[in-house]
Amino acid sequence: MGLDGRDVRILRSIAENDSTSPERIQEETDIPKSTVHYRIKNMKDRGVIKNDLFEIDFEKAGLGLTVISEVLAEFGEGYQEEVGKELAAIEGVNEVYFMMGDTDFIVISRLPSRDMIETLVEEFEAIDGIQRTSSKFVISSIKADESVGMLRDYSEETILNSHGLDETGDDIE
């Protein structure tokens, strides 16, 4: 069983506000406190939330594809700040590292679908100064950051769609 609209809104509230307080989540989402408490317990029982640190299973949360991209950019004064910020602003990008060596940036993204990978690469290449990208799929993760805060990098719509739901939380026909 996947997430529904209320589950997604609760997780995004936790990510945005760094708070698991049912009162705070209710203020943010208009979901009753008792429902928030029940939903969080249910997501823990189902393994979506893995522990009290609110680490999540990205596969179960609908973000099962991890892509690591190498990005080569044109050298120029301050380019690392400008290009780095633009890369970081792309939906689904979780981590951006400015590098020494043959690659200027390493970008780590967790995505819901292969379609979003194409969009991600198109958005990389639309940034002024990007010369080339090379992306790789992760087969399995040995150790990774799994905090719920990563959900800040996605729109609610993207997470809902990854579970076959529209923006109201109803099934997509």
C-alpha positions in Angstrom: 0.0 0.0 0.0 1.4 3.4 -1.0 1.0 6.8 0.5 -2.1 8.8 0.1 -2.6 12.6 0.0 -2.8 13.0 3.8 0.4 10.9 4.3 2.3 13.0 1.7 1.1 16.3 3.3 2.2 15.1 6.8 5.6 14.0 5.5 6.1 17.3 3.7 5.1 19.3 6.8 7.7 17.4 8.8 10.3 18.0 6.2 9.5 21.7 5.8 9.2 22.5 9.5 11.7 20.1 11.0 8.9 19.3 13.5 7.0 16.1 14.3 4.6 17.9 16.6 1.0 16.9 15.8 -0.1 20.4 16.7 2.4 22.0 14.3 1.5 19.5 11.5 -2.2 20.2 12.1 -1.6 24.0 11.8 0.3 23.4 8.5 -2.0 20.8 6.9 -5.5 21.2 8.5 -5.4 17.5 9.3 -6.7 16.8 12.8 -4.0 16.0 15.4 -5.5 12.6 16.2 -5.3 11.7 12.5 -1.7 13.0 12.2 -0.7 10.8 15.2 -2.5 7.8 13.7 -1.0 8.4 10.2 2.5 8.7 11.6 2.1 5.5 13.6 0.7 3.7 10.5 3.6 4.9 8.3 6.1 3.6 10.9 4.3 0.3 11.1 4.4 0.0 7.3 8.1 0.8 7.2 7.7 4.1 5.3 9.2 5.9 8.3 12.0 3.7 9.5 12.7 5.1 13.0 12.2 8.0 15.4 14.7 10.1 13.5 12.1 10.0 10.7 14.4 8.4 8.2 12.3 7.2 5.3 12.4 4.3 2.8 12.6 6.2 -0.5 11.4 3.2 -2.4 8.2 3.1 -0.4 7.9 6.9 -0.5 7.8 6.7 -4.3 11.4 8.0 -4.9 13.1 4.7 -5.7 15.4 5.8 -8.5 18.7 7.3 -7.5 20.8 9.1 -10.1 24.3 10.4 -9.7 25.3 13.0 -12.3 28.6 14.4 -13.2 28.3 18.0 -14.5 31.1 19.8 -16.4 30.7 23.6 -16.5 32.5 26.5 -18.2 35.1 28.0 -15.9 34.5 31.6 -14.9 34.6 33.9 -11.9 32.1 32.7 -9.3 30.7 30.0 -11.6 30.7 27.4 -8.9 28.2 29.5 -6.8 25.9 30.4 -9.7 25.8 27.1 -11.4 25.7 25.2 -8.1 22.6 27.2 -6.9 20.8 26.6 -10.2 21.5 22.9 -10.0 20.3 22.8 -6.4 17.0 24.5 -7.4 16.0 21.7 -9.7 13.2 19.5 -8.4 14.5 16.1 -7.3 18.1 17.3 -6.7 19.0 16.4 -3.2 22.8 17.0 -3.0 25.2 19.2 -5.1 28.9 19.0 -4.6 31.5 21.3 -6.2 34.5 19.1 -7.1 38.2 19.3 -7.9 39.4 17.3 -10.9 37.8 16.4 -14.2 34.2 17.0 -13.0 33.0 20.3 -11.7 29.9 19.1 -9.9 28.4 15.8 -8.6 24.6 15.9 -8.3 22.6 13.3 -6.4 18.9 13.0 -7.2 16.2 10.6 -6.0 13.4 10.4 -8.5 10.0 8.8 -8.9 10.2 7.7 -12.5 12.4 7.4 -15.6 10.4 10.2 -17.2 11.7 12.6 -14.5 15.3 11.6 -15.3 14.9 12.9 -18.8 13.4 16.2 -17.4 16.2 16.4 -14.9 18.9 16.1 -17.5 17.1 18.6 -19.8 17.0 21.1 -16.8 20.8 20.5 -16.2 21.6 21.3 -19.8 19.4 24.4 -19.9 21.6 26.1 -17.3 24.0 28.6 -18.9 27.5 27.4 -18.6 26.8 23.7 -18.4 28.9 22.0 -21.1 28.2 18.3 -20.5 26.6 15.9 -18.1 27.0 12.2 -17.5 24.4 10.4 -15.3 24.4 6.9 -13.7 21.7 4.9 -12.1 22.3 3.5 -8.6 21.6 -0.3 -8.5 21.6 -0.6 -4.7 22.4 1.7 -1.8 24.9 0.6 0.8 24.7 3.8 3.0 22.7 6.9 2.3 21.0 9.9 4.0 17.4 8.8 4.4 16.0 11.8 6.4 12.5 13.0 5.8 14.0 16.4 5.2 14.9 15.3 1.6 11.2 15.7 0.8 11.8 19.4 0.7 13.3 18.9 -2.7 10.0 17.8 -4.3 6.7 19.4 -5.0 3.7 17.7 -3.3 2.3 17.0 -6.7 5.4 15.0 -7.7 5.2 12.8 -4.6 1.4 12.3 -5.0 1.9 11.4 -8.7 4.5 8.8 -7.8 1.7 7.0 -5.8 -0.9 7.4 -8.6 -2.7 10.3 -7.0 -3.6 13.7 -8.3 -3.1 17.0 -6.4 -6.3 16.4 -4.3 -5.0 13.0 -3.2 -7.5 11.1 -5.3 -6.5 8.3 -7.7 -5.4 9.4 -11.1 -7.7 7.8 -13.7 
